[in-house]
């Protein structure tokens, strides 16, 4: 069953702890993205990767880190330096074919609560 | 850097009425995409527009890409309760940047 999987769905952490959110896809997509969504707000880009072993900062990268060691995996670490980490985190992957199709597929999201 | 702006932020619609949501980019886009997120869910792809001036229809939804490839619109006719959710536009310029979304509520 092809798709993009985020785990866990809900995550609770104490303030000051780093936490890693998992994102795995078996769609053979080159590009992967991490977004943050706060209540009533849009999707803000944290990091993106267009190819293995390469990634770029998005609009709100401070306090976050990522790795892209495998094509199918793009984990996001929320560090203690992130001042307001409580949010809904969405991972996405997209194809990029010769016709310029870049449709993105999203995971179910991880709702992180830091107390 | 690339910024995508979307208006209005909220749209309260009487069932059966039409409405339009607009999207503007600070840069010229390779393509623009539209997504729908139902309450409690994740964004789901609706459509992609690539060509300047392109118009595409999906039943009651009409999507348009501007001539300069910097703006787009989504028009929904005869709104139904199933249209409830948040509609996002996303501009592609080597990365996918989303607008803030238009959250649609429907009065029956």
Interface residues (C-beta under 8 A of the other chain):
Chain A: X33 X35 X40 X41 X42 X43 X44 X45 X48 X50 X56 X58 X59 X90 X92 X94 X100 X101 X102 X103 X104 X105 X106 X107 X108 X109
Chain B: X1 X6 X30 X31 X33 X35 X42 X43 X44 X45 X48 X50 X88 X90 X92 X94 X95 X96 X97 X98 X99 X100 X101 X103
